[in-house]
Structures are given as C-alpha cells and as structure tokens.
Amino acid sequence: MQKQGTITRWDHARGFGFIRSPETSADVFFHVRDFRGDQPPREGQPVVFEEIHVGGKGPRAMGVQPADGAAAARPRPRTPMAGQAKQRNAHPAPRGPDRQRPSTGARTPGRARGATGAAGPASVALVALAGLWLVLLAWGIWAGRLAPGWTLAAALGVNLLTYAAYAIDKNAAQQRQWRIAEKHLHLLSLAGGWPAAWIAQQTLRHKSQKTEFRMVYWGTVVLHNAALAAWAAGLIHLP
C-alpha cells in the first residue's frame, strides 16, 4: 500500500534520508537507490512510497518517487479489448531476470548469508590477533617494559570506552542525532580498543557492512599490534 510523506532529512554525501508520514509513527528510512525521480531528493519534498520492515531495524521506504510525478506516472486502468486479450494469451511475454525484479525481502537473506560467510574467516583472524595481543602484553609486563597495573587498567578502559562509543553512535544514527566521527572510532581502535570495536560491530550490527570503514579498521588493528610488538621487543624507546 502506497503512503504519502515529506522528506525531512537528506544526506547527499551518504545517499540516504528519512521520510515523515502521518500514516507512520516513526520516520521512514530510504536510500538513494530506492528513489525514482529525475532530480536528486531534497528536504521538504512530498513523496509517495511503499513501506517495508526488514530485520527489526525500523520502517524502510521502497519505490520512493515525487508525489507530483507519481500521479502522472500511474497508469489509468482500462478494460482490454477482446482481440488484444486473445493476442496476449497467444503470445505470452517472456519472464526473465530483466522483467522481474526481485523483492527486497528476497535480497536481504542473500546479503545476510554473504555477510555471515565473510565474517567467518575475519572472526578467526581477530581471535588469533587477540591472542597475540594478550601474549604481547604479558611479554611486555614480564620484560619490565610495561607496568602491570597501568597496562591492565588502560587496556580495560580503552575497550570499555570504544564499545560505549559504538553504542552511542548506533543510537544517534537511529535517532537522527549528531554522530561520532568515524576517525574518532578509528583512533580508539588504534589506541588498543580494537577488540571491543569488533565485538560492537558484531553485537550491535554497526559499521559491519561498510567496506571503507572496515578496511581502515583492519589497518588500525595491524598498526596497533605492530607498535606493541616493537615496544615489547625494545625496538621503540620513548624519551
């Protein structure tokens, strides 16, 4: 069933926005790929859309199009003539992938399966790196390069802070409030909060699908462990 609403927020850089409709209690999320119009979306623009619910993440709009263009684009119903009906029955239109667009509900499980499959090797790698991280911390403490109390307190504190930052940013995204900059999340990972960042990505389902973010995240993991190994081995000396 089509609903009507108004675009209340549009982020051109990220390609998504929200629609407010009197027929829905919460603002409805939509992506630029679901917008059908000659011009880019803009705030205050009246639109019509189909509302769906996927994965418990709130309402999402599909087939979003300007309200003024929707009426013109909607075909007027007419009764086919008998000869035309017979001709269509005699030569049915081919049904192929180009003529039948898969529904959103059918695409979502595929994406979920792909994400799960990709997360398997990554999870194994993160567990191995976490083990290496603990070994490096223990080695640094044993060699007298790291103070036991300070090291444990710092590691615990930065990871708790990192998880809290992800949770706050996730809630801000849902409430359409000011977000935490991605560079700040990466700095927390670089400082040693990368284990909590990974846990937050998986448990909160936040920043777990954005390729660019995850590439930088993996860079912070490698850099942190390399720096920790060099420090524990005595290759880095601070004044």
C-alpha positions in Angstrom: 0.0 0.0 0.0 1.4 3.4 -1.0 1.9 6.0 1.6 2.5 9.7 1.4 5.0 11.8 3.3 7.6 14.5 3.2 11.4 14.2 3.2 12.6 15.7 6.5 16.2 14.9 6.2 18.5 14.1 3.2 22.3 13.4 3.4 23.6 13.8 -0.1 27.1 12.6 0.8 26.0 9.3 2.2 23.0 8.9 0.0 20.2 8.3 2.5 17.5 10.2 4.2 14.2 10.0 6.2 10.6 10.5 5.3 7.9 11.7 7.8 4.4 10.4 7.1 1.2 10.9 9.1 0.4 7.2 8.5 3.6 6.0 10.3 4.7 6.7 13.9 8.4 6.8 13.2 10.4 8.4 10.4 10.9 6.1 7.5 14.5 5.5 6.2 15.2 5.4 2.5 18.3 5.0 0.3 19.1 6.9 -2.9 18.9 3.7 -4.9 15.3 3.4 -3.9 14.4 6.9 -5.2 12.8 7.3 -8.6 13.0 10.8 -9.9 14.6 13.0 -12.5 16.2 15.2 -9.8 18.0 14.2 -6.5 15.9 14.1 -3.4 15.6 17.3 -1.3 14.3 18.1 2.1 10.7 19.3 2.2 9.9 17.3 -1.0 6.5 15.5 -0.9 6.8 11.9 -2.0 4.9 8.6 -2.1 6.5 5.3 -1.2 6.0 1.7 -0.2 6.8 0.9 3.4 8.5 -2.4 4.4 10.1 -3.8 7.6 13.3 -5.8 7.4 15.3 -7.4 10.2 13.7 -5.3 13.0 15.6 -2.2 12.0 12.6 0.1 11.7 10.5 1.1 8.7 12.1 1.4 5.3 10.7 3.1 2.2 10.9 1.4 -1.3 9.9 2.8 -4.6 10.2 6.4 -3.4 9.1 9.0 -6.0 7.9 12.6 -6.0 4.3 13.0 -5.2 3.6 15.2 -8.3 5.2 12.7 -10.6 3.6 9.6 -9.1 0.1 10.7 -10.2 1.3 11.3 -13.7 3.3 8.1 -13.9 0.4 5.9 -12.5 -1.3 4.2 -15.5 -5.1 4.7 -15.8 -7.0 1.4 -15.6 -8.7 0.3 -18.8 -10.5 -2.8 -20.0 -8.6 -4.5 -22.7 -10.4 -5.3 -25.9 -11.2 -8.9 -26.6 -8.8 -9.1 -29.6 -5.9 -7.7 -27.5 -6.6 -10.1 -24.7 -6.5 -13.0 -27.1 -3.3 -11.8 -28.7 -1.6 -11.5 -25.3 -2.7 -15.0 -24.4 -1.5 -16.4 -27.6 2.0 -14.8 -27.2 2.8 -14.5 -23.5 5.5 -12.1 -22.6 8.8 -13.9 -21.6 9.5 -13.8 -17.9 13.2 -13.5 -17.3 15.5 -11.7 -14.8 15.3 -8.5 -16.8 11.5 -8.4 -16.5 11.0 -9.5 -12.9 12.7 -7.5 -10.2 13.4 -9.5 -7.0 11.7 -8.2 -3.9 13.5 -6.6 -1.1 12.7 -9.5 1.2 14.3 -11.9 -1.2 17.5 -9.9 -1.5 18.0 -9.4 2.3 18.6 -13.1 3.2 21.2 -13.3 0.5 23.1 -10.3 1.8 22.8 -11.7 5.3 24.3 -15.1 4.2 27.1 -13.4 2.4 28.0 -11.2 5.4 28.0 -14.3 7.6 30.2 -16.2 5.3 32.7 -13.3 5.0 32.7 -12.7 8.8 33.8 -16.4 9.5 37.5 -16.0 8.4 37.6 -12.5 9.8 36.5 -13.7 13.2 39.2 -16.4 13.2 41.8 -13.8 12.3 40.6 -11.5 15.0 40.6 -14.2 17.6 44.2 -15.1 16.6 45.2 -11.4 16.8 43.5 -11.0 20.2 45.6 -14.0 21.4 48.8 -12.4 20.0 47.8 -9.1 21.7 47.5 -10.8 25.1 50.8 -12.5 24.6 52.5 -9.2 23.7 51.0 -7.5 26.8 52.2 -10.4 29.0 55.6 -10.4 27.4 55.9 -6.6 27.9 54.9 -6.9 31.6 57.3 -9.9 32.1 60.2 -8.0 30.4 59.5 -4.9 32.6 58.6 -2.8 29.6 55.0 -2.4 30.8 53.7 -1.7 34.3 51.2 -4.4 35.2 48.6 -2.3 36.9 48.7 0.6 34.5 48.7 -1.7 31.4 45.6 -3.7 32.5 43.7 -0.6 33.6 44.5 1.1 30.3 43.5 -1.9 28.2 40.2 -2.4 30.0 39.4 1.3 30.0 40.0 2.0 26.3 38.0 -1.1 25.3 35.1 -0.1 27.5 35.2 3.4 26.0 35.3 2.0 22.5 32.3 -0.2 23.0 30.4 2.7 24.5 31.3 5.0 21.6 29.9 2.5 19.1 26.7 2.1 21.1 26.3 5.9 21.3 26.9 6.3 17.6 24.4 3.5 16.8 21.7 5.1 18.9 22.5 8.5 17.3 22.0 7.0 13.9 18.6 5.6 14.8 17.5 8.8 16.4 18.9 11.1 13.6 21.2 12.9 16.0 24.8 14.1 15.8 27.1 11.2 15.1 30.6 10.3 16.3 33.1 10.9 13.6 34.5 7.7 12.1 38.1 9.0 12.6 37.4 9.1 16.3 36.2 5.4 16.3 39.4 4.5 14.4 41.6 6.4 16.9 40.1 4.4 19.7 40.8 1.2 17.8 44.4 2.3 17.2 44.8 3.1 20.9 44.0 -0.5 21.7 40.2 -0.6 21.7 40.1 -2.7 18.5 38.9 -5.9 20.3 35.8 -4.0 21.7 35.3 -2.4 18.3 35.0 -5.8 16.7 32.6 -7.0 19.4 30.5 -3.9 19.0 30.4 -4.3 15.2 29.0 -7.8 15.6 26.7 -7.4 18.5 25.3 -4.0 17.6 25.4 -4.6 13.8 27.0 -1.2 13.5 29.7 -0.4 10.9 29.8 -4.1 10.0 28.9 -3.7 6.3 30.7 -0.6 5.2 33.8 -1.7 3.2 35.8 1.5 3.5 35.3 1.7 7.3 36.3 -2.0 7.8 39.5 -1.5 5.7 40.6 1.3 7.8 39.6 -0.6 10.9 41.9 -3.5 9.9 44.7 -1.1 9.3 44.4 0.2 12.9 44.5 -3.4 14.2 47.7 -4.2 12.3 49.3 -0.9 13.3 48.5 -1.3 17.0 49.8 -4.8 17.2 52.9 -3.9 15.2 53.7 -1.0 17.5 53.0 -3.1 20.6 55.3 -5.8 19.4 58.1 -3.3 18.6 57.7 -1.7 22.1 57.7 -5.0 23.9 60.8 -6.1 22.0 62.6 -2.9 22.9 62.7 -1.6 19.3 60.9 1.6 20.2 62.2 3.8 23.0 60.2 6.7 24.3 62.0 9.7 25.9 
